[in-house]
Amino acid sequence: MTTITGVGTRMVFLEPEVLRTDAQQTFVRQETVLVTVATDDGLTGTGYTYTIGTGGSSVLALLRDHLTGLLLGADARDIEALWHRLLSTTRATSVGAITSLALAAVDTALWDLRCLRAGEPLWRLAGGAHERLPVYDTEGGWLHLSAAELADNARQAKARGLRGGKVKVGRPTAGEDAERLAAVREAVGPDWVLMVDANQSMTAAEAIRRAHAFEPYDLAWFEEPLPADDLSGHVRLSASTPIPIAVGESVYSPARFAEYLAAGAAGIVQPDVARIGGITPWLKTAHTAEAFNVQVAPHFLMELHASLACAVPAGMYVEHIPQLDAVTRTPLAITDGYVVPPQTPGLGIDWDEDALDDLCVA
């Protein structure tokens, strides 16, 4: 049998390994909410979600007060049915961040169970499109760093074999941003992949102006230049520059991604498995992108996205931001700048239960 007999929830606080700043905020801490789902055949699946400083307790409350009880007695194999049941229950608060984050914790736990039961790793059961994908660095590109520090960090990332790096933009003037990009490009040469991220900080007019200032540096993409609800601004920006426009970390449903793709507003999509509501809607988004001949470079959560990006044909890059080192025993396998998705059955995340207990706050 595969009947759900128990559901547990908890939250741990994880401190970032380096200071993380962008044009909008400072990364305070990672509030990580975990869900464990047990079935009567003796299996237990673990899923998780996160916030970056606020909202974790709200996600936990939504799970405990309204969602986890609906899972008891259900068949854990019916992932689509369960996802839609939970969504229907929370229609008054969806589509939105807190609901999507809560759904993701449950959905990833159910996928962990599916993979464990099948004896297959997530990347293969979800599609098995790539045996490895290139990794790019974000940790060395934060907004508070000087041009010299950015250049040095990029050189180090390149020496470690990483295939590219992302620089945060959104300094007071376009000239400052351009100066920082020039320093990095000079440090790593013309062949290293370079991206920028504005974290929704600009108007359409300013983003168009800055994109023209960035064009000499051969950027792989210009990420989150505008607020995620400014679809028309993204359309105008995409039409004004040869730099691909990347969106997605602040988009919370496959339908919204479809709107962006149909409007020609995104050259690269970056779904975040937690923010979109789990593996189930993440895969739908990735296949929609493939239908539009657009590639997928997911946001954050590299421990999950290594498997998901490798599962789908549109998978492009994995973003390197160590997230779970403090609560896992086995790191991702990265060789010559490529990540190999975990080959063990399940999600492939080797949780350290002692560390989770020590860091548990709720």
Short mmCIF file of the C-alpha atoms (twelve columns), coordinates in Angstrom:
data_MODEL
# 
_entry.id   MODEL 
# 
loop_
_atom_site.group_PDB 
_atom_site.id 
_atom_site.type_symbol 
_atom_site.label_atom_id 
_atom_site.label_alt_id 
_atom_site.label_comp_id 
_atom_site.label_asym_id 
_atom_site.label_seq_id 
_atom_site.Cartn_x 
_atom_site.Cartn_y 
_atom_site.Cartn_z 
_atom_site.pdbx_PDB_model_num 
ATOM 1   C CA . MET A 1   0.000  0.000  0.000   1 
ATOM 2   C CA . THR A 2   1.004  3.627  -0.405  1 
ATOM 3   C CA . THR A 3   -1.425 5.295  1.975   1 
ATOM 4   C CA . ILE A 4   -0.149 8.394  3.776   1 
ATOM 5   C CA . THR A 5   -0.146 7.683  7.506   1 
ATOM 6   C CA . GLY A 6   1.762  10.650 8.885   1 
ATOM 7   C CA . VAL A 7   2.969  14.121 7.972   1 
ATOM 8   C CA . GLY A 8   5.566  16.103 9.923   1 
ATOM 9   C CA . THR A 9   6.627  19.737 9.615   1 
ATOM 10  C CA . ARG A 10  9.566  21.714 10.989  1 
ATOM 11  C CA . MET A 11  11.602 24.816 10.231  1 
ATOM 12  C CA . VAL A 12  15.334 25.462 10.479  1 
ATOM 13  C CA . PHE A 13  17.258 28.713 10.133  1 
ATOM 14  C CA . LEU A 14  20.354 28.607 7.935   1 
ATOM 15  C CA . GLU A 15  22.867 31.454 7.911   1 
ATOM 16  C CA . PRO A 16  24.323 32.491 4.532   1 
ATOM 17  C CA . GLU A 17  27.970 31.592 4.021   1 
ATOM 18  C CA . VAL A 18  28.827 35.069 2.681   1 
ATOM 19  C CA . LEU A 19  27.184 38.493 2.790   1 
ATOM 20  C CA . ARG A 20  24.577 38.559 0.013   1 
ATOM 21  C CA . THR A 21  23.288 41.913 -1.242  1 
ATOM 22  C CA . ASP A 22  21.475 43.015 -4.362  1 
ATOM 23  C CA . ALA A 23  19.691 46.127 -5.595  1 
ATOM 24  C CA . GLN A 24  16.661 45.461 -3.400  1 
ATOM 25  C CA . GLN A 25  17.678 43.654 -0.239  1 
ATOM 26  C CA . THR A 26  20.198 41.848 1.916   1 
ATOM 27  C CA . PHE A 27  19.855 38.106 2.360   1 
ATOM 28  C CA . VAL A 28  19.140 37.871 6.092   1 
ATOM 29  C CA . ARG A 29  18.883 34.116 6.578   1 
ATOM 30  C CA . GLN A 30  17.321 31.143 4.907   1 
ATOM 31  C CA . GLU A 31  14.188 30.021 6.690   1 
ATOM 32  C CA . THR A 32  13.883 26.431 5.513   1 
ATOM 33  C CA . VAL A 33  10.604 24.591 6.050   1 
ATOM 34  C CA . LEU A 34  10.677 20.811 5.755   1 
ATOM 35  C CA . VAL A 35  7.806  18.351 5.333   1 
ATOM 36  C CA . THR A 36  8.122  14.612 5.890   1 
ATOM 37  C CA . VAL A 37  5.449  12.256 4.557   1 
ATOM 38  C CA . ALA A 38  5.250  8.645  5.795   1 
ATOM 39  C CA . THR A 39  3.316  5.852  4.093   1 
ATOM 40  C CA . ASP A 40  2.097  2.476  5.278   1 
ATOM 41  C CA . ASP A 41  4.670  0.643  3.164   1 
ATOM 42  C CA . GLY A 42  7.411  1.983  5.438   1 
ATOM 43  C CA . LEU A 43  8.772  4.760  3.213   1 
ATOM 44  C CA . THR A 44  9.316  8.371  4.253   1 
ATOM 45  C CA . GLY A 45  9.763  11.228 1.811   1 
ATOM 46  C CA . THR A 46  11.238 14.607 2.708   1 
ATOM 47  C CA . GLY A 47  10.532 17.851 0.883   1 
ATOM 48  C CA . TYR A 48  11.356 21.462 1.606   1 
ATOM 49  C CA . THR A 49  10.856 25.086 0.741   1 
ATOM 50  C CA . TYR A 50  12.453 28.351 1.829   1 
ATOM 51  C CA . THR A 51  12.275 32.090 2.330   1 
ATOM 52  C CA . ILE A 52  15.172 34.555 2.630   1 
ATOM 53  C CA . GLY A 53  14.401 36.196 5.941   1 
ATOM 54  C CA . THR A 54  10.649 36.680 6.341   1 
ATOM 55  C CA . GLY A 55  7.599  34.514 5.877   1 
ATOM 56  C CA . GLY A 56  8.872  31.131 6.990   1 
ATOM 57  C CA . SER A 57  6.535  31.002 9.984   1 
ATOM 58  C CA . SER A 58  3.598  31.893 7.720   1 
ATOM 59  C CA . VAL A 59  4.433  29.014 5.363   1 
ATOM 60  C CA . LEU A 60  4.701  26.678 8.339   1 
ATOM 61  C CA . ALA A 61  1.351  27.847 9.730   1 
ATOM 62  C CA . LEU A 62  -0.411 27.349 6.390   1 
ATOM 63  C CA . LEU A 63  0.939  23.818 6.190   1 
ATOM 64  C CA . ARG A 64  -0.001 22.905 9.756   1 
ATOM 65  C CA . ASP A 65  -3.365 24.657 9.939   1 
ATOM 66  C CA . HIS A 66  -4.791 23.884 6.503   1 
ATOM 67  C CA . LEU A 67  -2.816 21.494 4.300   1 
ATOM 68  C CA . THR A 68  -1.069 18.572 5.944   1 
ATOM 69  C CA . GLY A 69  -4.262 17.114 7.419   1 
ATOM 70  C CA . LEU A 70  -5.691 16.743 3.922   1 
ATOM 71  C CA . LEU A 71  -2.915 14.311 3.042   1 
ATOM 72  C CA . LEU A 72  -3.720 11.701 5.686   1 
ATOM 73  C CA . GLY A 73  -5.301 8.602  4.183   1 
ATOM 74  C CA . ALA A 74  -4.540 9.664  0.617   1 
ATOM 75  C CA . ASP A 75  -2.529 7.626  -1.860  1 
ATOM 76  C CA . ALA A 76  0.963  9.177  -2.071  1 
ATOM 77  C CA . ARG A 77  1.246  8.143  -5.729  1 
ATOM 78  C CA . ASP A 78  -1.505 10.544 -6.782  1 
ATOM 79  C CA . ILE A 79  0.752  13.577 -6.927  1 
ATOM 80  C CA . GLU A 80  -1.254 15.563 -9.484  1 
ATOM 81  C CA . ALA A 81  -4.527 14.976 -7.635  1 
ATOM 82  C CA . LEU A 82  -3.026 15.938 -4.295  1 
ATOM 83  C CA . TRP A 83  -1.399 19.079 -5.690  1 
ATOM 84  C CA . HIS A 84  -4.694 20.244 -7.136  1 
ATOM 85  C CA . ARG A 85  -6.588 19.355 -3.966  1 
ATOM 86  C CA . LEU A 86  -4.264 21.504 -1.897  1 
ATOM 87  C CA . LEU A 87  -4.415 24.319 -4.447  1 
ATOM 88  C CA . SER A 88  -8.210 24.213 -4.431  1 
ATOM 89  C CA . THR A 89  -8.230 24.416 -0.650  1 
ATOM 90  C CA . THR A 90  -6.080 27.551 -0.749  1 
ATOM 91  C CA . ARG A 91  -7.785 29.353 -3.651  1 
ATOM 92  C CA . ALA A 92  -8.402 32.377 -1.436  1 
ATOM 93  C CA . THR A 93  -4.632 32.853 -1.071  1 
ATOM 94  C CA . SER A 94  -3.354 31.744 -4.465  1 
ATOM 95  C CA . VAL A 95  -1.661 32.354 -6.781  1 
ATOM 96  C CA . GLY A 96  0.817  33.848 -4.336  1 
ATOM 97  C CA . ALA A 97  4.147  33.344 -2.677  1 
ATOM 98  C CA . ILE A 98  3.143  31.856 0.689   1 
ATOM 99  C CA . THR A 99  0.756  29.322 -0.848  1 
ATOM 100 C CA . SER A 100 3.204  28.306 -3.586  1 
ATOM 101 C CA . LEU A 101 6.000  27.867 -1.048  1 
ATOM 102 C CA . ALA A 102 3.793  25.656 1.112   1 
ATOM 103 C CA . LEU A 103 2.656  23.545 -1.841  1 
ATOM 104 C CA . ALA A 104 6.285  23.053 -2.845  1 
ATOM 105 C CA . ALA A 105 7.233  21.537 0.513   1 
ATOM 106 C CA . VAL A 106 4.511  18.906 0.152   1 
ATOM 107 C CA . ASP A 107 5.026  18.269 -3.552  1 
ATOM 108 C CA . THR A 108 8.783  17.727 -3.251  1 
ATOM 109 C CA . ALA A 109 8.179  15.247 -0.409  1 
ATOM 110 C CA . LEU A 110 5.729  13.302 -2.582  1 
ATOM 111 C CA . TRP A 111 8.222  13.269 -5.456  1 
ATOM 112 C CA . ASP A 112 10.888 12.001 -3.049  1 
ATOM 113 C CA . LEU A 113 8.536  9.129  -2.210  1 
ATOM 114 C CA . ARG A 114 7.810  8.445  -5.884  1 
ATOM 115 C CA . CYS A 115 11.514 8.217  -6.695  1 
ATOM 116 C CA . LEU A 116 12.311 6.118  -3.619  1 
ATOM 117 C CA . ARG A 117 9.533  3.697  -4.462  1 
ATOM 118 C CA . ALA A 118 10.759 3.413  -8.058  1 
ATOM 119 C CA . GLY A 119 14.388 3.090  -6.981  1 
ATOM 120 C CA . GLU A 120 15.330 5.924  -9.346  1 
ATOM 121 C CA . PRO A 121 16.990 9.336  -8.958  1 
ATOM 122 C CA . LEU A 122 14.833 12.384 -9.544  1 
ATOM 123 C CA . TRP A 123 16.696 13.557 -12.654 1 
ATOM 124 C CA . ARG A 124 15.984 10.290 -14.464 1 
ATOM 125 C CA . LEU A 125 12.412 9.704  -13.301 1 
ATOM 126 C CA . ALA A 126 11.473 13.277 -14.214 1 
ATOM 127 C CA . GLY A 127 12.882 12.973 -17.728 1 
ATOM 128 C CA . GLY A 128 16.570 12.070 -17.886 1 
ATOM 129 C CA . ALA A 129 17.538 14.586 -20.578 1 
ATOM 130 C CA . HIS A 130 21.105 15.470 -19.525 1 
ATOM 131 C CA . GLU A 131 23.766 13.568 -17.621 1 
ATOM 132 C CA . ARG A 132 25.406 16.855 -16.584 1 
ATOM 133 C CA . LEU A 133 25.036 20.621 -17.024 1 
ATOM 134 C CA . PRO A 134 27.400 23.596 -16.659 1 
ATOM 135 C CA . VAL A 135 27.472 25.548 -13.408 1 
ATOM 136 C CA . TYR A 136 27.828 29.308 -13.012 1 
ATOM 137 C CA . ASP A 137 28.775 31.251 -9.873  1 
ATOM 138 C CA . THR A 138 26.683 33.884 -8.086  1 
ATOM 139 C CA . GLU A 139 28.422 34.071 -4.698  1 
ATOM 140 C CA . GLY A 140 31.251 36.236 -6.043  1 
ATOM 141 C CA . GLY A 141 29.051 38.857 -7.679  1 
ATOM 142 C CA . TRP A 142 27.087 40.622 -4.955  1 
ATOM 143 C CA . LEU A 143 26.273 44.315 -5.225  1 
ATOM 144 C CA . HIS A 144 28.288 45.546 -2.231  1 
ATOM 145 C CA . LEU A 145 31.557 44.227 -3.692  1 
ATOM 146 C CA . SER A 146 34.020 46.566 -5.398  1 
ATOM 147 C CA . ALA A 147 35.043 46.178 -9.032  1 
ATOM 148 C CA . ALA A 148 38.401 44.780 -7.913  1 
ATOM 149 C CA . GLU A 149 36.715 42.242 -5.618  1 
ATOM 150 C CA . LEU A 150 34.333 41.182 -8.380  1 
ATOM 151 C CA . ALA A 151 37.219 40.681 -10.775 1 
ATOM 152 C CA . ASP A 152 39.199 38.656 -8.248  1 
ATOM 153 C CA . ASN A 153 36.193 36.486 -7.386  1 
ATOM 154 C CA . ALA A 154 35.546 35.844 -11.069 1 
ATOM 155 C CA . ARG A 155 39.153 34.801 -11.623 1 
ATOM 156 C CA . GLN A 156 38.891 32.388 -8.706  1 
ATOM 157 C CA . ALA A 157 35.614 30.929 -9.981  1 
ATOM 158 C CA . LYS A 158 37.130 30.420 -13.409 1 
ATOM 159 C CA . ALA A 159 40.192 28.774 -11.854 1 
ATOM 160 C CA . ARG A 160 37.854 26.370 -10.007 1 
ATOM 161 C CA . GLY A 161 36.438 25.377 -13.378 1 
ATOM 162 C CA . LEU A 162 33.047 27.058 -13.119 1 
ATOM 163 C CA . ARG A 163 31.700 27.976 -16.534 1 
ATOM 164 C CA . GLY A 164 30.499 31.493 -15.811 1 
ATOM 165 C CA . GLY A 165 29.493 34.042 -13.218 1 
ATOM 166 C CA . LYS A 166 26.717 36.484 -12.411 1 
ATOM 167 C CA . VAL A 167 27.198 40.090 -11.321 1 
ATOM 168 C CA . LYS A 168 24.539 42.074 -9.496  1 
ATOM 169 C CA . VAL A 169 23.720 45.428 -11.074 1 
ATOM 170 C CA . GLY A 170 21.678 48.399 -9.938  1 
ATOM 171 C CA . ARG A 171 24.308 50.822 -8.697  1 
ATOM 172 C CA . PRO A 172 23.195 54.483 -8.721  1 
ATOM 173 C CA . THR A 173 24.522 55.088 -12.236 1 
ATOM 174 C CA . ALA A 174 24.864 53.052 -15.382 1 
ATOM 175 C CA . GLY A 175 28.518 54.047 -15.483 1 
ATOM 176 C CA . GLU A 176 29.203 52.337 -12.161 1 
ATOM 177 C CA . ASP A 177 27.560 49.131 -13.325 1 
ATOM 178 C CA . ALA A 178 29.472 49.243 -16.600 1 
ATOM 179 C CA . GLU A 179 32.775 49.827 -14.804 1 
ATOM 180 C CA . ARG A 180 32.213 46.744 -12.673 1 
ATOM 181 C CA . LEU A 181 31.336 44.622 -15.695 1 
ATOM 182 C CA . ALA A 182 34.379 45.871 -17.576 1 
ATOM 183 C CA . ALA A 183 36.633 44.825 -14.681 1 
ATOM 184 C CA . VAL A 184 35.166 41.316 -14.619 1 
ATOM 185 C CA . ARG A 185 35.267 40.852 -18.383 1 
ATOM 186 C CA . GLU A 186 38.914 41.968 -18.489 1 
ATOM 187 C CA . ALA A 187 39.750 39.572 -15.642 1 
ATOM 188 C CA . VAL A 188 38.226 36.457 -17.221 1 
ATOM 189 C CA . GLY A 189 38.548 37.114 -20.946 1 
ATOM 190 C CA . PRO A 190 36.000 36.861 -23.751 1 
ATOM 191 C CA . ASP A 191 35.071 33.178 -23.463 1 
ATOM 192 C CA . TRP A 192 33.807 33.020 -19.881 1 
ATOM 193 C CA . VAL A 193 30.014 33.292 -19.581 1 
ATOM 194 C CA . LEU A 194 28.886 36.491 -17.837 1 
ATOM 195 C CA . MET A 195 25.372 37.375 -16.664 1 
ATOM 196 C CA . VAL A 196 23.849 40.306 -14.739 1 
ATOM 197 C CA . ASP A 197 20.931 40.516 -12.314 1 
ATOM 198 C CA . ALA A 198 19.043 43.695 -11.348 1 
ATOM 199 C CA . ASN A 199 16.564 42.052 -8.930  1 
ATOM 200 C CA . GLN A 200 13.485 43.906 -10.227 1 
ATOM 201 C CA . SER A 201 14.994 47.297 -9.383  1 
ATOM 202 C CA . MET A 202 14.505 49.265 -12.619 1 
ATOM 203 C CA . THR A 203 11.850 50.941 -14.704 1 
ATOM 204 C CA . ALA A 204 11.505 49.829 -18.298 1 
ATOM 205 C CA . ALA A 205 13.091 53.053 -19.535 1 
ATOM 206 C CA . GLU A 206 16.088 52.694 -17.234 1 
ATOM 207 C CA . ALA A 207 16.509 49.003 -18.033 1 
ATOM 208 C CA . ILE A 208 16.559 49.785 -21.759 1 
ATOM 209 C CA . ARG A 209 19.184 52.473 -21.146 1 
ATOM 210 C CA . ARG A 210 21.353 50.187 -19.032 1 
ATOM 211 C CA . ALA A 211 21.016 47.251 -21.406 1 
ATOM 212 C CA . HIS A 212 22.614 49.392 -24.117 1 
ATOM 213 C CA . ALA A 213 25.435 50.245 -21.683 1 
ATOM 214 C CA . PHE A 214 25.922 46.510 -20.955 1 
ATOM 215 C CA . GLU A 215 25.971 45.293 -24.559 1 
ATOM 216 C CA . PRO A 216 29.766 45.642 -25.079 1 
ATOM 217 C CA . TYR A 217 30.388 43.003 -22.387 1 
ATOM 218 C CA . ASP A 218 28.722 40.096 -24.255 1 
ATOM 219 C CA . LEU A 219 26.239 39.091 -21.569 1 
ATOM 220 C CA . ALA A 220 24.469 35.736 -21.544 1 
ATOM 221 C CA . TRP A 221 21.411 37.372 -19.997 1 
ATOM 222 C CA . PHE A 222 19.986 40.387 -18.140 1 
ATOM 223 C CA . GLU A 223 18.051 38.942 -15.208 1 
ATOM 224 C CA . GLU A 224 14.995 40.392 -13.455 1 
ATOM 225 C CA . PRO A 225 15.474 43.927 -14.761 1 
ATOM 226 C CA . LEU A 226 11.874 44.959 -13.947 1 
ATOM 227 C CA . PRO A 227 9.179  44.077 -11.423 1 
ATOM 228 C CA . ALA A 228 7.762  40.686 -12.317 1 
ATOM 229 C CA . ASP A 229 4.269  42.104 -12.853 1 
ATOM 230 C CA . ASP A 230 5.468  44.470 -15.595 1 
ATOM 231 C CA . LEU A 231 4.832  42.231 -18.581 1 
ATOM 232 C CA . SER A 232 4.593  45.053 -21.126 1 
ATOM 233 C CA . GLY A 233 7.873  46.545 -19.895 1 
ATOM 234 C CA . HIS A 234 9.614  43.206 -20.408 1 
ATOM 235 C CA . VAL A 235 8.211  43.040 -23.941 1 
ATOM 236 C CA . ARG A 236 9.609  46.486 -24.780 1 
ATOM 237 C CA . LEU A 237 12.966 45.713 -23.192 1 
ATOM 238 C CA . SER A 238 13.293 42.358 -24.973 1 
ATOM 239 C CA . ALA A 239 12.668 44.058 -28.305 1 
ATOM 240 C CA . SER A 240 15.249 46.773 -27.626 1 
ATOM 241 C CA . THR A 241 18.399 44.753 -26.923 1 
ATOM 242 C CA . PRO A 242 20.202 41.647 -28.191 1 
ATOM 243 C CA . ILE A 243 20.866 40.621 -24.572 1 
ATOM 244 C CA . PRO A 244 18.444 37.812 -23.605 1 
ATOM 245 C CA . ILE A 245 16.063 38.863 -20.831 1 
ATOM 246 C CA . ALA A 246 15.758 36.295 -18.019 1 
ATOM 247 C CA . VAL A 247 12.744 36.134 -15.726 1 
ATOM 248 C CA . GLY A 248 11.148 33.708 -13.353 1 
ATOM 249 C CA . GLU A 249 12.359 33.630 -9.777  1 
ATOM 250 C CA . SER A 250 9.440  35.867 -8.774  1 
ATOM 251 C CA . VAL A 251 6.835  34.180 -10.970 1 
ATOM 252 C CA . TYR A 252 4.510  31.853 -9.084  1 
ATOM 253 C CA . SER A 253 2.574  29.835 -11.656 1 
ATOM 254 C CA . PRO A 254 3.070  28.045 -14.985 1 
ATOM 255 C CA . ALA A 255 0.290  30.178 -16.466 1 
ATOM 256 C CA . ARG A 256 2.231  33.377 -15.813 1 
ATOM 257 C CA . PHE A 257 5.323  31.896 -17.471 1 
ATOM 258 C CA . ALA A 258 3.169  31.015 -20.472 1 
ATOM 259 C CA . GLU A 259 2.048  34.645 -20.700 1 
ATOM 260 C CA . TYR A 260 5.664  35.829 -20.710 1 
ATOM 261 C CA . LEU A 261 6.653  33.306 -23.357 1 
ATOM 262 C CA . ALA A 262 3.684  33.999 -25.601 1 
ATOM 263 C CA . ALA A 263 4.385  37.750 -25.424 1 
ATOM 264 C CA . GLY A 264 8.056  37.346 -26.322 1 
ATOM 265 C CA . ALA A 265 8.992  38.903 -22.973 1 
ATOM 266 C CA . ALA A 266 11.563 36.311 -21.870 1 
ATOM 267 C CA . GLY A 267 14.582 34.889 -23.676 1 
ATOM 268 C CA . ILE A 268 15.442 32.603 -20.750 1 
ATOM 269 C CA . VAL A 269 13.142 31.380 -17.971 1 
ATOM 270 C CA . GLN A 270 14.246 30.803 -14.383 1 
ATOM 271 C CA . PRO A 271 11.578 28.918 -12.452 1 
ATOM 272 C CA . ASP A 272 12.274 28.383 -8.763  1 
ATOM 273 C CA . VAL A 273 10.888 25.015 -7.659  1 
ATOM 274 C CA . ALA A 274 9.864  26.388 -4.264  1 
ATOM 275 C CA . ARG A 275 8.275  29.596 -5.480  1 
ATOM 276 C CA . ILE A 276 6.310  27.977 -8.273  1 
ATOM 277 C CA . GLY A 277 4.779  25.358 -5.995  1 
ATOM 278 C CA . GLY A 278 6.906  22.266 -6.397  1 
ATOM 279 C CA . ILE A 279 8.309  19.821 -8.915  1 
ATOM 280 C CA . THR A 280 4.923  19.185 -10.541 1 
ATOM 281 C CA . PRO A 281 4.396  22.783 -11.809 1 
ATOM 282 C CA . TRP A 282 8.147  23.278 -12.347 1 
ATOM 283 C CA . LEU A 283 8.210  20.504 -14.947 1 
ATOM 284 C CA . LYS A 284 5.151  21.933 -16.703 1 
ATOM 285 C CA . THR A 285 6.893  25.300 -16.910 1 
ATOM 286 C CA . ALA A 286 10.099 23.782 -18.272 1 
ATOM 287 C CA . HIS A 287 8.238  21.892 -20.995 1 
ATOM 288 C CA . THR A 288 6.266  25.000 -21.905 1 
ATOM 289 C CA . ALA A 289 9.574  26.834 -22.334 1 
ATOM 290 C CA . GLU A 290 10.798 24.030 -24.584 1 
ATOM 291 C CA . ALA A 291 7.679  24.428 -26.726 1 
ATOM 292 C CA . PHE A 292 8.656  28.093 -27.238 1 
ATOM 293 C CA . ASN A 293 12.294 27.124 -27.975 1 
ATOM 294 C CA . VAL A 294 13.443 28.897 -24.798 1 
ATOM 295 C CA . GLN A 295 15.994 27.488 -22.359 1 
ATOM 296 C CA . VAL A 296 15.696 27.053 -18.597 1 
ATOM 297 C CA . ALA A 297 18.270 28.264 -16.054 1 
ATOM 298 C CA . PRO A 298 16.553 27.804 -12.673 1 
ATOM 299 C CA . HIS A 299 16.924 30.180 -9.755  1 
ATOM 300 C CA . PHE A 300 18.750 29.180 -6.537  1 
ATOM 301 C CA . LEU A 301 18.047 25.795 -4.837  1 
ATOM 302 C CA . MET A 302 20.921 24.122 -6.627  1 
ATOM 303 C CA . GLU A 303 20.516 20.911 -4.621  1 
ATOM 304 C CA . LEU A 304 17.127 20.342 -6.302  1 
ATOM 305 C CA . HIS A 305 17.657 22.201 -9.544  1 
ATOM 306 C CA . ALA A 306 20.691 20.130 -10.494 1 
ATOM 307 C CA . SER A 307 18.326 17.191 -10.906 1 
ATOM 308 C CA . LEU A 308 15.444 19.119 -12.445 1 
ATOM 309 C CA . ALA A 309 17.508 21.035 -14.999 1 
ATOM 310 C CA . CYS A 310 19.125 17.776 -16.063 1 
ATOM 311 C CA . ALA A 311 15.698 16.130 -16.343 1 
ATOM 312 C CA . VAL A 312 14.382 18.397 -19.112 1 
ATOM 313 C CA . PRO A 313 15.634 19.082 -22.648 1 
ATOM 314 C CA . ALA A 314 15.491 22.857 -22.093 1 
ATOM 315 C CA . GLY A 315 17.905 22.682 -19.139 1 
ATOM 316 C CA . MET A 316 20.735 25.178 -19.636 1 
ATOM 317 C CA . TYR A 317 22.701 26.037 -16.460 1 
ATOM 318 C CA . VAL A 318 22.670 25.394 -12.729 1 
ATOM 319 C CA . GLU A 319 23.274 28.339 -10.402 1 
ATOM 320 C CA . HIS A 320 25.959 27.721 -7.783  1 
ATOM 321 C CA . ILE A 321 24.882 29.142 -4.427  1 
ATOM 322 C CA . PRO A 322 25.603 26.627 -1.651  1 
ATOM 323 C CA . GLN A 323 22.397 26.441 0.339   1 
ATOM 324 C CA . LEU A 324 22.162 23.259 2.375   1 
ATOM 325 C CA . ASP A 325 25.775 22.514 3.340   1 
ATOM 326 C CA . ALA A 326 25.010 22.977 7.045   1 
ATOM 327 C CA . VAL A 327 22.267 20.313 7.053   1 
ATOM 328 C CA . THR A 328 23.479 17.762 4.491   1 
ATOM 329 C CA . ARG A 329 26.272 15.214 4.534   1 
ATOM 330 C CA . THR A 330 27.064 14.872 0.822   1 
ATOM 331 C CA . PRO A 331 27.693 17.865 -1.471  1 
ATOM 332 C CA . LEU A 332 26.725 18.036 -5.119  1 
ATOM 333 C CA . ALA A 333 29.243 16.494 -7.489  1 
ATOM 334 C CA . ILE A 334 30.785 19.289 -9.590  1 
ATOM 335 C CA . THR A 335 33.630 18.335 -11.937 1 
ATOM 336 C CA . ASP A 336 35.313 20.620 -14.489 1 
ATOM 337 C CA . GLY A 337 32.535 23.151 -14.054 1 
ATOM 338 C CA . TYR A 338 29.704 20.670 -14.648 1 
ATOM 339 C CA . VAL A 339 27.265 19.321 -12.098 1 
ATOM 340 C CA . VAL A 340 26.306 15.672 -12.200 1 
ATOM 341 C CA . PRO A 341 22.837 15.175 -10.693 1 
ATOM 342 C CA . PRO A 342 22.602 12.827 -7.711  1 
ATOM 343 C CA . GLN A 343 22.298 9.190  -8.770  1 
ATOM 344 C CA . THR A 344 20.749 7.854  -5.567  1 
ATOM 345 C CA . PRO A 345 17.008 7.120  -5.424  1 
ATOM 346 C CA . GLY A 346 14.838 10.032 -4.311  1 
ATOM 347 C CA . LEU A 347 15.617 13.724 -4.488  1 
ATOM 348 C CA . GLY A 348 19.278 12.924 -3.878  1 
ATOM 349 C CA . ILE A 349 19.610 15.208 -0.838  1 
ATOM 350 C CA . ASP A 350 21.542 13.512 1.957   1 
ATOM 351 C CA . TRP A 351 19.987 15.202 4.998   1 
ATOM 352 C CA . ASP A 352 21.972 15.350 8.242   1 
ATOM 353 C CA . GLU A 353 19.252 14.705 10.826  1 
ATOM 354 C CA . ASP A 354 21.455 15.698 13.764  1 
ATOM 355 C CA . ALA A 355 22.196 19.062 12.165  1 
ATOM 356 C CA . LEU A 356 18.518 19.585 11.367  1 
ATOM 357 C CA . ASP A 357 17.622 18.896 14.993  1 
ATOM 358 C CA . ASP A 358 20.257 21.343 16.212  1 
ATOM 359 C CA . LEU A 359 19.024 24.118 13.921  1 
ATOM 360 C CA . CYS A 360 15.305 23.493 14.285  1 
ATOM 361 C CA . VAL A 361 13.389 26.534 15.541  1 
ATOM 362 C CA . ALA A 362 9.800  25.323 15.100  1 
# 
